[in-house]
Amino acid sequence: EESFPSLFDNPKGQPIIDIRICAGLGIGLEGDENKVLEWVNIPNFKGCVGITVFGDSMYDKYKSGDILFVRPVFNRLGFEPGQCYVVITREDRFLRYVYESEKGDDYIVLSAHNIEVNPDGRKKYPDKIIYADDLVNMYKVVGRLIRDQL
């Protein structure tokens, strides 16, 4: 059984794990429940794991089916505002841009790339302000593989 941190720093390269980042309980990426689908070896992505994008909240920056390579952020204050992260709370997983909140250091803002609006004019994926202490894990997106249609 491979476990954290060996999944992130493995001589085989980078695992692409069976996890959906738009749904599910707020678990991390290093748990035993995350089956390794395949391994790739991309030196620039050393220390990362690959996860598959589902959904269109970050369309057209990331499309459903893209494989994102993410690296853990060990200090929640160590994020770079405006960069893309996988943010995991106890309830949810989000792929979003992360920004500082006007409410102060205890909060962060999660923002989708997709600016599509519903018929009533509201954003389909409105910004979400979360309490920083609700963060369970944060992973910075460092690159991707684009999967063309098969």
C-alpha positions as a printed NumPy array, in Angstrom:
array([[  0.   ,   0.   ,   0.   ],
       [  1.332,   3.408,  -0.943],
       [  0.547,   6.255,   1.328],
       [  1.353,   9.885,   1.828],
       [  3.956,  11.167,   1.098],
       [  5.244,   8.337,  -1.102],
       [  2.433,   8.975,  -3.584],
       [  3.794,  12.493,  -4.096],
       [  7.487,  11.601,  -4.271],
       [  7.85 ,   8.233,  -5.924],
       [ 10.669,   6.908,  -8.114],
       [  8.022,   5.573, -10.545],
       [  7.025,   9.156, -11.354],
       [  3.614,  10.716, -10.879],
       [  0.497,   8.671, -10.186],
       [ -2.764,   9.624, -11.839],
       [ -5.299,   8.796,  -9.156],
       [ -8.963,   7.951,  -9.392],
       [-10.484,  10.989,  -7.75 ],
       [-12.993,  13.527,  -8.965],
       [-12.305,  17.032,  -7.845],
       [-15.775,  18.407,  -8.36 ],
       [-17.679,  16.058,  -6.054],
       [-17.344,  13.779,  -3.086],
       [-16.473,  14.067,   0.534],
       [-13.702,  16.394,   1.557],
       [-10.895,  13.884,   1.715],
       [ -7.3  ,  14.456,   0.773],
       [ -5.478,  13.003,  -2.199],
       [ -3.169,  10.78 ,  -0.169],
       [ -5.705,   8.348,   1.307],
       [ -5.723,   4.637,   0.571],
       [ -9.141,   4.984,  -1.083],
       [ -7.53 ,   6.748,  -4.048],
       [ -6.67 ,   4.055,  -6.566],
       [ -3.721,   4.699,  -8.877],
       [ -5.009,   4.446, -12.456],
       [ -1.64 ,   4.849, -14.177],
       [  1.844,   6.261, -13.72 ],
       [  3.549,   8.88 , -15.854],
       [  7.076,  10.167, -15.551],
       [  7.336,  13.901, -16.197],
       [ 10.388,  15.371, -14.45 ],
       [  8.85 ,  18.871, -14.239],
       [  5.945,  17.413, -12.224],
       [  8.144,  15.688,  -9.622],
       [  6.356,  15.634,  -6.274],
       [  2.897,  15.891,  -7.863],
       [ -0.085,  13.619,  -8.348],
       [ -2.412,  13.691, -11.334],
       [ -6.163,  14.078, -10.973],
       [ -8.888,  14.264, -13.592],
       [-11.076,  17.342, -14.052],
       [-14.826,  16.717, -14.13 ],
       [-17.324,  19.462, -14.737],
       [-17.074,  22.905, -16.286],
       [-16.54 ,  25.351, -13.396],
       [-13.025,  26.14 , -14.69 ],
       [-13.927,  25.977, -18.403],
       [-12.221,  26.951, -20.673],
       [ -8.961,  27.115, -18.725],
       [ -9.338,  23.453, -17.761],
       [-11.707,  21.126, -19.557],
       [-13.447,  18.016, -18.297],
       [-11.049,  15.124, -18.888],
       [ -7.832,  17.141, -18.485],
       [ -5.33 ,  15.637, -16.055],
       [ -4.073,  18.247, -13.591],
       [ -0.847,  17.743, -11.686],
       [ -1.038,  19.13 ,  -8.168],
       [  1.421,  19.559,  -5.316],
       [  0.427,  19.895,  -1.64 ],
       [  0.568,  23.294,   0.044],
       [  1.554,  22.684,   3.643],
       [  0.942,  26.195,   4.95 ],
       [ -2.47 ,  27.651,   4.159],
       [ -0.925,  31.122,   4.204],
       [  1.596,  29.942,   1.627],
       [ -0.816,  30.181,  -1.276],
       [ -0.274,  32.611,  -4.123],
       [ -3.383,  34.751,  -4.636],
       [ -4.893,  34.379,  -8.09 ],
       [ -3.382,  30.943,  -8.716],
       [ -5.392,  27.778,  -9.235],
       [ -5.715,  25.201,  -6.447],
       [ -7.621,  22.115,  -5.479],
       [ -9.19 ,  23.15 ,  -2.179],
       [-10.577,  20.449,   0.078],
       [-12.871,  21.118,   3.025],
       [-14.624,  18.548,   5.186],
       [-17.633,  18.76 ,   2.856],
       [-16.376,  19.573,  -0.626],
       [-13.596,  19.597,  -3.181],
       [-13.15 ,  22.609,  -5.414],
       [-10.913,  23.452,  -8.347],
       [-10.766,  27.237,  -8.156],
       [ -8.638,  30.335,  -8.198],
       [ -7.874,  31.305,  -4.606],
       [ -7.803,  34.913,  -3.438],
       [ -7.416,  36.72 ,  -0.146],
       [-10.708,  37.865,   1.332],
       [-11.72 ,  41.395,   2.261],
       [-13.07 ,  39.77 ,   5.446],
       [ -9.471,  39.257,   6.639],
       [ -6.822,  36.542,   6.967],
       [ -9.29 ,  34.051,   8.436],
       [-11.087,  33.72 ,   5.078],
       [-10.258,  32.929,   1.472],
       [-12.261,  33.457,  -1.704],
       [-12.705,  30.63 ,  -4.216],
       [-13.442,  31.828,  -7.742],
       [-14.395,  29.823, -10.828],
       [-12.972,  30.589, -14.278],
       [-16.326,  29.937, -15.97 ],
       [-18.312,  33.182, -15.942],
       [-21.452,  31.661, -17.463],
       [-24.677,  33.004, -16.004],
       [-28.029,  31.363, -15.339],
       [-31.158,  32.678, -17.116],
       [-31.895,  34.836, -14.052],
       [-28.536,  36.587, -14.472],
       [-26.75 ,  35.046, -11.486],
       [-23.353,  33.427, -12.019],
       [-23.553,  29.668, -12.523],
       [-20.463,  29.348, -10.275],
       [-20.557,  32.276,  -7.837],
       [-17.503,  33.139,  -5.756],
       [-17.434,  31.29 ,  -2.47 ],
       [-15.907,  32.703,   0.706],
       [-14.728,  30.028,   3.095],
       [-13.343,  30.128,   6.596],
       [ -9.652,  29.254,   6.322],
       [ -9.875,  26.874,   9.289],
       [-12.359,  24.78 ,   7.268],
       [ -9.537,  23.906,   4.862],
       [ -8.47 ,  20.302,   5.209],
       [ -5.998,  20.282,   2.3  ],
       [ -4.827,  22.563,  -0.475],
       [ -2.98 ,  21.525,  -3.631],
       [ -1.454,  23.92 ,  -6.135],
       [ -2.059,  23.154,  -9.811],
       [  1.384,  23.092, -11.436],
       [  0.534,  21.712, -14.87 ],
       [ -1.745,  19.553, -16.957],
       [ -2.055,  16.997, -19.688],
       [ -4.778,  17.719, -22.193],
       [ -6.71 ,  14.663, -23.235],
       [ -7.969,  14.995, -26.766],
       [-11.182,  13.188, -27.492],
       [-10.599,   9.515, -28.121]])
